[in-house]
Amino acid sequence: MAKSPSDTTREAVALAYGQTDAAPRVVAKGKGLIAEQIIARAKEHGVYVHESPELVALLTQVDIDEHIPPQLYLAVAELLAWLYRIEHGHAGPELPR
């Protein structure tokens, strides 16, 4: 996830979620050049980058390799469900912001 490119300092947070995980984990985060590298790596590997300044602001408070807090479960679950539909050709309505 990334903040909008119009922001003066871009921020990015990468999440990972495996079947054995209790919740998604923050696996990378950064500002400026680090954020640009996170975004570039995601795109190189075909990982969708969603821009949500509000969610990024909340996720940057989570330490690396920590699970997201329960307060963010719903927001991240909606994002993951939307991404799943995109990946499987069922785009449906746009994700609300």
N, C-alpha and C positions, 0 to 999 in steps of 0.2 A: 504494500500500500504506500501511496506517496501523497505528499501535499502537492498542490497545483504548481506548475512551472512558473507561474507569475509571482509566486512568493519569493522574497529576497533570498532566503536560505531554505533550500529544499530539504525536506526530511523524508525518511523512508523507514518502514518497519517490515521485516519479512517474518511470516508465520509458517510453521510446519505443523501438520496434524497427521498422526499415524493411528492405525487401528488400536494400538496398545496404549495410546495417550489418553489420559483422562480429559484433557482439553488441549486446544491448540497452544503451541509454545512460541515464544519470540525467539527466533534464531539469528536475527541480525537487525541492527538499527543504527541510524547515523544521520548526520546533517551534512550539507554541502557536498564535497567531493565523495565522501563515504556513501551518502544517499544516492548520488549519481551512479556509483559503482554497484550498489545493491540493485537499483532499477535496471541497469544495463545487463547485469548477470541474469536477472529474472527474465528479461526479454530474450536474451541469448538462448535460454533453456525453454522458451515457449511458455513461461509462467505469466499469467495475466497480472497486470499492474492496475490496481483500482485506486483512484485518487479520492481520498476522504480526509481532509484536514482535521476534522473533529476526531475521527477514529485514530488517526496517527498521533494526535496530541495525547490521547488516552493511552495508547499502546507504548509510546516512548517512555512512559513511567514504569513499565514492566521490565525487570532485569532480563538480560540474555539468558536463555535456556530455562526460563520460568514459564509456567502455564499462565494463560490469561486469567484475570480474576473473574469470578462468577458474574459480576455486574456487566461484563462485556460478552457473555455467552450468547445472548440473543442477537446482538448486532453482528457478531462474527458468524454465527450460525446462518443468519439471513444472507450474508455475503458468500459463505461457502455453498449454500443451496443455489444461489444465483449463478455462481461460477460453475457448479455442476451442470446446471441446465444449459449454460453456454457451451460447455465442453461436449455435451451430448446432443447438441442441435435443438434444444428446446428453450430458446432464449426467453420467450415470454415477455412480460412487461419489464421495463427498466427498473433497476434497484432504486428504491426511494433514497433520497439524500437527507 
